Amino acid sequence: MKYIPVDSYGRCLHNKDLPHRIRKQDFMDDKELYKILAKYRFTISIENAICDDYITEKLWRPLSLGSVPVYRGSPSIRDWLPANNSVILIDDFKSAKELAEYLQYLLQNEGEYEKYFEFRKVGLKTRD
């Protein structure tokens, strides 16, 4: 929020409201919520716990909706990604400012942004 505009629907740094009908937990899989989330180029996806192999809908939902997750969570996340260039890993940046500058770069360079979706065209990576 300091370096790049962020819409925050949650309790922390709340600055945007969901439609009243989908504010409850019961509606986290609601199609109306999906339509809202799919409009965003990026989704900040931070897990509640940092544990190996603990990966929740916070990563998978934006991936499935066509929004690039900006992720912090499982240390083993690279083992689970559909492709190396499908998610932006917060821990790969030295600071919030550096991350924000990279997101701005992607917003200004459509070709670079689109690389995050190439895995959808060629399929999933194979394991060794």
LUMSETI-522915 format. One record per atom (N, C-alpha, C): chain; atom name; x, y negated, z negated. Coordinates in Angstrom, 3 decimals. Atoms other than C-alpha are relative to their C-alpha. Layout:
<fibas>
+-------+------+----------+----------+----------+
: kette : atom :       c1 :       c2 :       c3 :
+-------+------+----------+----------+----------+
:     A :   CA :        X :        Y :        Z :
...
+-------+------+----------+----------+----------+
</fibas>
This chain:
<fibas>
+-------+------+----------+----------+----------+
: kette : atom :       c1 :       c2 :       c3 :
+-------+------+----------+----------+----------+
:     A :    N :    0.814 :    1.186 :    0.000 :
:     A :   CA :    0.000 :    0.000 :    0.000 :
:     A :    C :    0.862 :   -1.257 :    0.000 :
:     A :    N :   -0.900 :    1.146 :    0.042 :
:     A :   CA :    2.939 :   -2.263 :   -0.610 :
:     A :    C :    0.622 :   -0.259 :    1.369 :
:     A :    N :   -0.700 :    0.134 :   -1.272 :
:     A :   CA :    4.536 :   -1.585 :    2.781 :
:     A :    C :   -0.866 :    0.273 :    1.219 :
:     A :    N :    0.883 :   -0.356 :   -1.114 :
:     A :   CA :    1.638 :   -0.328 :    4.906 :
:     A :    C :   -1.429 :    0.091 :   -0.551 :
:     A :    N :    1.379 :   -0.109 :    0.505 :
:     A :   CA :   -2.160 :   -0.566 :    4.610 :
:     A :    C :   -0.403 :    1.467 :   -0.206 :
:     A :    N :    0.462 :   -1.349 :    0.332 :
:     A :   CA :   -3.687 :    2.506 :    2.958 :
:     A :    C :   -1.438 :   -0.099 :   -0.491 :
:     A :    N :    1.362 :   -0.120 :    0.521 :
:     A :   CA :   -7.357 :    3.343 :    2.509 :
:     A :    C :    0.020 :    1.083 :   -1.066 :
:     A :    N :   -0.007 :   -0.951 :    1.104 :
:     A :   CA :   -7.720 :    5.023 :   -0.873 :
:     A :    C :   -1.430 :    0.233 :   -0.475 :
:     A :    N :    1.356 :   -0.370 :    0.393 :
:     A :   CA :  -11.000 :    6.830 :   -1.489 :
:     A :    C :   -0.051 :    0.596 :   -1.403 :
:     A :    N :   -0.046 :   -0.649 :    1.305 :
:     A :   CA :   -9.860 :    8.441 :   -4.737 :
:     A :    C :   -0.008 :   -1.000 :   -1.139 :
:     A :    N :    0.015 :    0.850 :    1.191 :
:     A :   CA :   -9.692 :    7.101 :   -8.263 :
:     A :    C :    1.243 :   -0.875 :   -0.093 :
:     A :    N :   -1.262 :    0.725 :    0.086 :
:     A :   CA :   -6.072 :    6.030 :   -8.009 :
:     A :    C :    0.093 :   -1.024 :    1.134 :
:     A :    N :   -0.131 :    1.090 :   -0.972 :
:     A :   CA :   -5.648 :    2.671 :   -6.248 :
:     A :    C :   -1.220 :   -0.111 :    0.919 :
:     A :    N :    1.252 :   -0.016 :   -0.764 :
:     A :   CA :   -9.267 :    2.926 :   -5.075 :
:     A :    C :   -0.261 :   -1.351 :    0.672 :
:     A :    N :    0.327 :    1.231 :   -0.724 :
:     A :   CA :  -10.035 :    0.381 :   -2.357 :
:     A :    C :   -1.017 :    0.232 :    1.117 :
:     A :    N :    0.943 :   -0.332 :   -1.068 :
:     A :   CA :  -12.517 :    2.161 :   -0.083 :
:     A :    C :   -0.996 :    1.023 :   -0.540 :
:     A :    N :    1.037 :   -0.912 :    0.482 :
:     A :   CA :  -15.818 :    3.897 :   -0.803 :
:     A :    C :   -0.439 :    0.972 :    1.084 :
:     A :    N :    0.649 :   -0.973 :   -0.871 :
:     A :   CA :  -17.110 :    7.080 :    0.746 :
:     A :    C :   -1.492 :   -0.303 :    0.007 :
:     A :    N :    1.458 :    0.130 :    0.052 :
:     A :   CA :  -20.759 :    7.066 :    1.743 :
:     A :    C :   -0.530 :    0.682 :   -1.261 :
:     A :    N :    0.512 :   -0.480 :    1.288 :
:     A :   CA :  -22.803 :    7.642 :   -1.404 :
:     A :    C :   -0.320 :    1.494 :    0.015 :
:     A :    N :    0.432 :   -1.391 :   -0.096 :
:     A :   CA :  -24.094 :   11.021 :   -0.205 :
:     A :    C :    1.148 :    1.005 :   -0.155 :
:     A :    N :   -1.106 :   -0.967 :    0.041 :
:     A :   CA :  -20.616 :   12.577 :   -0.073 :
:     A :    C :    1.053 :   -0.334 :   -1.056 :
:     A :    N :   -0.966 :    0.371 :    1.044 :
:     A :   CA :  -18.969 :   11.160 :   -3.193 :
:     A :    C :    0.264 :    1.103 :   -1.010 :
:     A :    N :   -0.167 :   -1.063 :    0.991 :
:     A :   CA :  -19.386 :   14.310 :   -5.262 :
:     A :    C :    0.886 :    1.106 :    0.552 :
:     A :    N :   -0.865 :   -1.115 :   -0.376 :
:     A :   CA :  -17.017 :   17.275 :   -5.216 :
:     A :    C :   -0.717 :    1.011 :    0.890 :
:     A :    N :    0.766 :   -0.979 :   -0.768 :
:     A :   CA :  -19.803 :   19.419 :   -3.738 :
:     A :    C :    0.086 :   -0.247 :    1.498 :
:     A :    N :    0.018 :    0.360 :   -1.410 :
:     A :   CA :  -19.358 :   17.615 :   -0.449 :
:     A :    C :    1.400 :   -0.071 :    0.616 :
:     A :    N :   -1.359 :    0.050 :   -0.528 :
:     A :   CA :  -15.616 :   18.117 :    0.063 :
:     A :    C :    0.139 :    0.756 :    1.319 :
:     A :    N :   -0.011 :   -0.700 :   -1.284 :
:     A :   CA :  -16.425 :   20.411 :    2.999 :
:     A :    C :   -1.139 :   -0.473 :    0.896 :
:     A :    N :    1.113 :    0.562 :   -0.752 :
:     A :   CA :  -19.143 :   18.188 :    4.419 :
:     A :    C :    0.465 :   -0.507 :    1.365 :
:     A :    N :   -0.357 :    0.450 :   -1.351 :
:     A :   CA :  -19.114 :   17.454 :    8.160 :
:     A :    C :    0.139 :   -1.517 :    0.075 :
:     A :    N :   -0.100 :    1.461 :    0.007 :
:     A :   CA :  -19.653 :   13.758 :    7.452 :
:     A :    C :    1.361 :   -0.441 :   -0.545 :
:     A :    N :   -1.330 :    0.289 :    0.537 :
:     A :   CA :  -16.483 :   13.705 :    5.343 :
:     A :    C :    1.059 :    0.295 :    1.056 :
:     A :    N :   -0.963 :   -0.356 :   -1.046 :
:     A :   CA :  -14.598 :   15.469 :    8.136 :
:     A :    C :    0.059 :   -1.066 :    1.090 :
:     A :    N :    0.024 :    1.053 :   -1.026 :
:     A :   CA :  -15.703 :   12.805 :   10.620 :
:     A :    C :    0.777 :   -1.231 :   -0.463 :
:     A :    N :   -0.727 :    1.156 :    0.546 :
:     A :   CA :  -14.333 :   10.083 :    8.346 :
:     A :    C :    1.498 :    0.278 :    0.012 :
:     A :    N :   -1.426 :   -0.333 :    0.090 :
:     A :   CA :  -11.014 :   11.842 :    7.759 :
:     A :    C :    0.647 :    0.125 :    1.378 :
:     A :    N :   -0.544 :   -0.201 :   -1.344 :
:     A :   CA :  -10.559 :   12.666 :   11.447 :
:     A :    C :    0.315 :   -1.321 :    0.705 :
:     A :    N :   -0.266 :    1.306 :   -0.613 :
:     A :   CA :  -10.505 :    8.943 :   12.280 :
:     A :    C :    1.395 :   -0.530 :   -0.336 :
:     A :    N :   -1.300 :    0.496 :    0.448 :
:     A :   CA :   -7.200 :    8.493 :   10.475 :
:     A :    C :    1.138 :    0.697 :    0.733 :
:     A :    N :   -1.177 :   -0.581 :   -0.652 :
:     A :   CA :   -3.898 :    8.996 :   12.263 :
:     A :    C :    0.844 :    0.777 :   -1.004 :
:     A :    N :   -0.773 :   -0.645 :    1.057 :
:     A :   CA :   -2.263 :    9.957 :    8.960 :
:     A :    C :   -0.887 :    0.214 :   -1.220 :
:     A :    N :    0.671 :   -0.255 :    1.274 :
:     A :   CA :   -3.510 :   11.476 :    5.715 :
:     A :    C :    1.068 :    0.257 :   -1.048 :
:     A :    N :   -0.927 :   -0.250 :    1.098 :
:     A :   CA :   -1.532 :   11.203 :    2.507 :
:     A :    C :   -0.487 :    1.252 :   -0.717 :
:     A :    N :    0.356 :   -1.325 :    0.523 :
:     A :   CA :   -1.508 :   14.767 :    1.206 :
:     A :    C :    0.991 :    0.381 :   -1.091 :
:     A :    N :   -0.883 :   -0.284 :    1.128 :
:     A :   CA :    0.003 :   15.153 :   -2.246 :
:     A :    C :   -0.672 :    1.040 :   -0.890 :
:     A :    N :    0.545 :   -1.086 :    0.817 :
:     A :   CA :   -0.538 :   18.396 :   -4.125 :
:     A :    C :   -0.036 :   -0.403 :   -1.475 :
:     A :    N :    0.102 :    0.249 :    1.440 :
:     A :   CA :   -1.568 :   18.367 :   -7.784 :
:     A :    C :    1.139 :    0.639 :   -0.777 :
:     A :    N :   -1.128 :   -0.683 :    0.640 :
:     A :   CA :    1.339 :   20.677 :   -8.606 :
:     A :    C :    1.064 :    0.261 :    1.060 :
:     A :    N :   -1.120 :   -0.267 :   -0.898 :
:     A :   CA :    4.766 :   21.183 :   -7.068 :
:     A :    C :    0.520 :    1.399 :   -0.332 :
:     A :    N :   -0.361 :   -1.397 :    0.239 :
:     A :   CA :    5.148 :   24.968 :   -6.914 :
:     A :    C :    0.205 :    0.691 :    1.344 :
:     A :    N :   -0.203 :   -0.769 :   -1.226 :
:     A :   CA :    6.516 :   27.348 :   -4.288 :
:     A :    C :   -1.310 :    0.636 :    0.445 :
:     A :    N :    1.143 :   -0.647 :   -0.648 :
:     A :   CA :    3.808 :   28.528 :   -1.918 :
:     A :    C :   -1.366 :   -0.502 :   -0.472 :
:     A :    N :    1.280 :    0.596 :    0.395 :
:     A :   CA :    1.115 :   26.383 :   -3.587 :
:     A :    C :   -0.328 :   -1.088 :    1.016 :
:     A :    N :    0.356 :    0.900 :   -1.097 :
:     A :   CA :   -0.436 :   24.749 :   -0.540 :
:     A :    C :   -1.518 :    0.040 :    0.134 :
:     A :    N :    1.458 :    0.042 :    0.038 :
:     A :   CA :   -4.037 :   23.603 :   -0.558 :
:     A :    C :   -0.576 :   -0.688 :    1.238 :
:     A :    N :    0.710 :    0.697 :   -1.073 :
:     A :   CA :   -6.609 :   21.987 :    1.673 :
:     A :    C :    0.565 :   -1.396 :    0.234 :
:     A :    N :   -0.589 :    1.328 :   -0.178 :
:     A :   CA :   -4.699 :   18.747 :    1.148 :
:     A :    C :    0.945 :   -0.022 :    1.197 :
:     A :    N :   -0.818 :   -0.112 :   -1.211 :
:     A :   CA :   -2.361 :   19.973 :    3.878 :
:     A :    C :   -0.834 :    0.496 :    1.178 :
:     A :    N :    0.673 :   -0.670 :   -1.117 :
:     A :   CA :   -4.608 :   22.212 :    5.969 :
:     A :    C :   -1.152 :   -0.813 :    0.580 :
:     A :    N :    1.148 :    0.763 :   -0.511 :
:     A :   CA :   -7.642 :   19.916 :    6.233 :
:     A :    C :    0.428 :   -1.047 :    1.028 :
:     A :    N :   -0.380 :    0.982 :   -1.027 :
:     A :   CA :   -5.882 :   17.003 :    7.972 :
:     A :    C :    0.568 :    0.656 :    1.259 :
:     A :    N :   -0.534 :   -0.698 :   -1.176 :
:     A :   CA :   -4.002 :   19.417 :   10.233 :
:     A :    C :   -1.127 :    0.479 :    0.905 :
:     A :    N :    1.103 :   -0.533 :   -0.800 :
:     A :   CA :   -7.263 :   20.977 :   11.339 :
:     A :    C :   -0.858 :   -1.099 :    0.615 :
:     A :    N :    0.827 :    1.107 :   -0.491 :
:     A :   CA :   -8.915 :   17.575 :   11.854 :
:     A :    C :    0.737 :   -0.911 :    0.976 :
:     A :    N :   -0.752 :    0.823 :   -0.942 :
:     A :   CA :   -6.141 :   16.086 :   13.991 :
:     A :    C :    0.625 :   -1.239 :   -0.608 :
:     A :    N :   -0.690 :    1.080 :    0.696 :
:     A :   CA :   -4.637 :   13.774 :   11.384 :
:     A :    C :    1.335 :    0.561 :   -0.490 :
:     A :    N :   -1.317 :   -0.489 :    0.413 :
:     A :   CA :   -0.925 :   14.064 :   10.623 :
:     A :    C :    0.118 :   -0.118 :   -1.520 :
:     A :    N :   -0.192 :    0.080 :    1.449 :
:     A :   CA :   -0.419 :   14.990 :    6.960 :
:     A :    C :    1.342 :   -0.640 :   -0.352 :
:     A :    N :   -1.206 :    0.564 :    0.599 :
:     A :   CA :    2.100 :   12.892 :    5.048 :
:     A :    C :    0.061 :    0.702 :   -1.353 :
:     A :    N :    0.125 :   -1.032 :    1.031 :
:     A :   CA :    2.870 :   15.658 :    2.581 :
:     A :    C :    1.103 :   -0.024 :   -1.052 :
:     A :    N :   -0.922 :   -0.310 :    1.099 :
:     A :   CA :    4.466 :   16.205 :   -0.803 :
:     A :    C :   -0.628 :    1.115 :   -0.811 :
:     A :    N :    0.535 :   -1.129 :    0.746 :
:     A :   CA :    4.078 :   19.497 :   -2.553 :
:     A :    C :    0.976 :    1.151 :   -0.021 :
:     A :    N :   -0.770 :   -1.236 :    0.082 :
:     A :   CA :    5.375 :   23.009 :   -2.184 :
:     A :    C :    1.411 :   -0.149 :    0.575 :
:     A :    N :   -1.366 :    0.024 :   -0.518 :
:     A :   CA :    9.177 :   23.203 :   -1.875 :
:     A :    C :    0.211 :    0.967 :    1.177 :
:     A :    N :   -0.130 :   -0.969 :   -1.096 :
:     A :   CA :    8.646 :   26.134 :    0.520 :
:     A :    C :   -0.897 :   -0.345 :    1.191 :
:     A :    N :    0.970 :    0.393 :   -1.026 :
:     A :   CA :    6.329 :   24.163 :    2.817 :
:     A :    C :    0.494 :    0.283 :    1.417 :
:     A :    N :   -0.513 :   -0.212 :   -1.364 :
:     A :   CA :    8.613 :   24.491 :    5.845 :
:     A :    C :   -0.242 :    1.433 :    0.487 :
:     A :    N :    0.276 :   -1.396 :   -0.366 :
:     A :   CA :    8.013 :   28.263 :    5.770 :
:     A :    C :   -1.439 :    0.198 :    0.475 :
:     A :    N :    1.426 :   -0.164 :   -0.268 :
:     A :   CA :    4.276 :   27.717 :    6.180 :
:     A :    C :   -0.537 :   -0.894 :    1.111 :
:     A :    N :    0.487 :    0.948 :   -1.004 :
:     A :   CA :    4.033 :   24.922 :    8.738 :
:     A :    C :   -0.217 :    0.669 :    1.351 :
:     A :    N :    0.223 :   -0.561 :   -1.332 :
:     A :   CA :    2.600 :   25.691 :   12.165 :
:     A :    C :    1.136 :   -0.325 :    0.966 :
:     A :    N :   -1.160 :    0.392 :   -0.808 :
:     A :   CA :    5.612 :   23.890 :   13.680 :
:     A :    C :    0.836 :   -0.960 :   -0.841 :
:     A :    N :   -0.878 :    0.883 :    0.769 :
:     A :   CA :    8.595 :   21.960 :   12.380 :
:     A :    C :   -0.430 :   -1.459 :    0.085 :
:     A :    N :    0.393 :    1.388 :   -0.214 :
:     A :   CA :    7.204 :   18.721 :   13.797 :
:     A :    C :   -1.523 :   -0.136 :   -0.035 :
:     A :    N :    1.456 :    0.087 :    0.114 :
:     A :   CA :    3.606 :   19.005 :   12.585 :
:     A :    C :   -0.442 :   -0.798 :   -1.221 :
:     A :    N :    0.289 :    0.672 :    1.261 :
:     A :   CA :    3.799 :   17.266 :    9.200 :
:     A :    C :    1.148 :   -0.953 :   -0.307 :
:     A :    N :   -1.033 :    0.916 :    0.477 :
:     A :   CA :    5.668 :   14.283 :    7.790 :
:     A :    C :    0.205 :    0.303 :   -1.480 :
:     A :    N :   -0.307 :   -0.377 :    1.379 :
:     A :   CA :    7.395 :   15.326 :    4.583 :
:     A :    C :    0.538 :   -1.213 :   -0.759 :
:     A :    N :   -0.364 :    1.183 :    0.780 :
:     A :   CA :    7.574 :   12.530 :    2.038 :
:     A :    C :    1.420 :    0.115 :   -0.546 :
:     A :    N :   -1.326 :   -0.184 :    0.607 :
:     A :   CA :   10.690 :   14.019 :    0.448 :
:     A :    C :    1.151 :   -0.162 :    0.989 :
:     A :    N :   -1.043 :    0.224 :   -1.000 :
:     A :   CA :   12.585 :   13.549 :    3.730 :
:     A :    C :    0.417 :   -1.472 :    0.087 :
:     A :    N :   -0.278 :    1.433 :   -0.060 :
:     A :   CA :   12.615 :    9.782 :    3.124 :
:     A :    C :    0.583 :   -0.476 :   -1.327 :
:     A :    N :   -0.682 :    0.508 :    1.189 :
:     A :   CA :   14.779 :    7.829 :    0.700 :
:     A :    C :   -0.892 :   -0.895 :   -0.847 :
:     A :    N :    0.844 :    0.948 :    0.731 :
:     A :   CA :   12.046 :    5.369 :   -0.247 :
:     A :    C :   -1.369 :   -0.102 :    0.668 :
:     A :    N :    1.330 :    0.249 :   -0.564 :
:     A :   CA :    8.411 :    4.435 :    0.255 :
:     A :    C :    0.104 :   -0.970 :    1.177 :
:     A :    N :   -0.185 :    0.968 :   -1.080 :
:     A :   CA :    9.598 :    1.554 :    2.413 :
:     A :    C :    0.482 :    0.697 :    1.272 :
:     A :    N :   -0.512 :   -0.732 :   -1.165 :
:     A :   CA :   11.540 :    3.883 :    4.708 :
:     A :    C :   -1.107 :    0.849 :    0.636 :
:     A :    N :    1.124 :   -0.787 :   -0.504 :
:     A :   CA :    8.509 :    6.159 :    5.025 :
:     A :    C :   -0.994 :   -0.899 :    0.736 :
:     A :    N :    0.942 :    0.935 :   -0.631 :
:     A :   CA :    6.234 :    3.204 :    5.807 :
:     A :    C :    0.538 :   -0.502 :    1.337 :
:     A :    N :   -0.606 :    0.445 :   -1.261 :
:     A :   CA :    8.657 :    1.986 :    8.467 :
:     A :    C :   -0.106 :    1.086 :    1.062 :
:     A :    N :    0.127 :   -1.104 :   -0.951 :
:     A :   CA :    8.589 :    5.424 :   10.078 :
:     A :    C :   -1.448 :    0.138 :    0.480 :
:     A :    N :    1.413 :   -0.074 :   -0.399 :
:     A :   CA :    4.785 :    5.508 :   10.052 :
:     A :    C :   -0.344 :   -1.141 :    0.959 :
:     A :    N :    0.217 :    1.140 :   -0.906 :
:     A :   CA :    4.730 :    2.039 :   11.642 :
:     A :    C :    0.617 :    0.279 :    1.369 :
:     A :    N :   -0.656 :   -0.369 :   -1.255 :
:     A :   CA :    7.182 :    3.274 :   14.264 :
:     A :    C :   -0.895 :    0.942 :    0.807 :
:     A :    N :    0.870 :   -0.949 :   -0.700 :
:     A :   CA :    4.870 :    6.176 :   15.106 :
:     A :    C :   -1.261 :   -0.683 :    0.521 :
:     A :    N :    1.195 :    0.723 :   -0.447 :
:     A :   CA :    1.872 :    3.843 :   15.306 :
:     A :    C :    0.278 :   -0.845 :    1.243 :
:     A :    N :   -0.370 :    0.843 :   -1.136 :
:     A :   CA :    3.744 :    1.707 :   17.820 :
:     A :    C :    0.545 :    0.797 :    1.180 :
:     A :    N :   -0.578 :   -0.852 :   -1.040 :
:     A :   CA :    5.102 :    4.641 :   19.845 :
:     A :    C :   -0.851 :    1.258 :    0.153 :
:     A :    N :    0.990 :   -1.075 :   -0.163 :
:     A :   CA :    2.241 :    6.857 :   20.970 :
:     A :    C :    0.639 :    1.333 :    0.381 :
:     A :    N :   -0.662 :   -1.234 :   -0.416 :
:     A :   CA :    4.544 :    9.389 :   22.635 :
:     A :    C :    0.657 :    0.727 :   -1.163 :
:     A :    N :   -0.630 :   -0.601 :    1.180 :
:     A :   CA :    6.444 :    9.961 :   19.406 :
:     A :    C :   -1.057 :    0.553 :   -0.954 :
:     A :    N :    1.099 :   -0.470 :    0.851 :
:     A :   CA :    3.197 :   10.254 :   17.438 :
:     A :    C :   -0.582 :    1.300 :    0.554 :
:     A :    N :    0.608 :   -1.176 :   -0.638 :
:     A :   CA :    1.813 :   12.786 :   19.927 :
:     A :    C :    0.843 :    1.263 :   -0.164 :
:     A :    N :   -0.858 :   -1.174 :    0.213 :
:     A :   CA :    4.799 :   15.069 :   19.302 :
:     A :    C :   -0.455 :    0.823 :   -1.200 :
:     A :    N :    0.497 :   -0.722 :    1.177 :
:     A :   CA :    3.148 :   15.980 :   15.996 :
:     A :    C :   -1.148 :    0.947 :    0.342 :
:     A :    N :    1.105 :   -0.867 :   -0.424 :
:     A :   CA :    0.428 :   17.740 :   17.987 :
:     A :    C :    0.414 :    0.990 :    1.082 :
:     A :    N :   -0.455 :   -0.904 :   -1.056 :
:     A :   CA :    2.561 :   19.646 :   20.487 :
:     A :    C :   -0.224 :    1.462 :   -0.352 :
:     A :    N :    0.202 :   -1.396 :    0.394 :
:     A :   CA :    2.195 :   22.846 :   18.470 :
:     A :    C :   -1.385 :    0.493 :    0.402 :
:     A :    N :    1.353 :   -0.399 :   -0.409 :
:     A :   CA :   -1.487 :   22.844 :   19.413 :
:     A :    C :   -0.027 :    0.450 :    1.462 :
:     A :    N :   -0.054 :   -0.346 :   -1.423 :
:     A :   CA :   -0.526 :   23.134 :   23.079 :
:     A :    C :    0.787 :    1.278 :    0.252 :
:     A :    N :   -0.897 :   -1.128 :   -0.260 :
:     A :   CA :    2.214 :   25.744 :   22.814 :
:     A :    C :   -0.179 :    1.152 :   -0.979 :
:     A :    N :    0.219 :   -1.063 :    0.973 :
:     A :   CA :    1.029 :   27.772 :   19.841 :
:     A :    C :    0.893 :   -0.146 :   -1.209 :
:     A :    N :   -0.722 :    0.046 :    1.261 :
:     A :   CA :    2.533 :   28.527 :   16.487 :
:     A :    C :    1.429 :    0.476 :    0.155 :
:     A :    N :   -1.389 :   -0.448 :   -0.024 :
:     A :   CA :    6.212 :   28.995 :   15.759 :
:     A :    C :    0.066 :    1.455 :   -0.446 :
:     A :    N :   -0.179 :   -1.393 :    0.402 :
:     A :   CA :    7.467 :   32.535 :   15.370 :
:     A :    C :    0.998 :    0.074 :   -1.139 :
:     A :    N :   -0.913 :   -0.209 :    1.131 :
:     A :   CA :    9.254 :   33.834 :   12.320 :
:     A :    C :    1.126 :    0.924 :    0.436 :
:     A :    N :   -1.154 :   -0.866 :   -0.296 :
:     A :   CA :   12.712 :   35.383 :   12.505 :
:     A :    C :   -0.103 :    1.305 :   -0.754 :
+-------+------+----------+----------+----------+
</fibas>
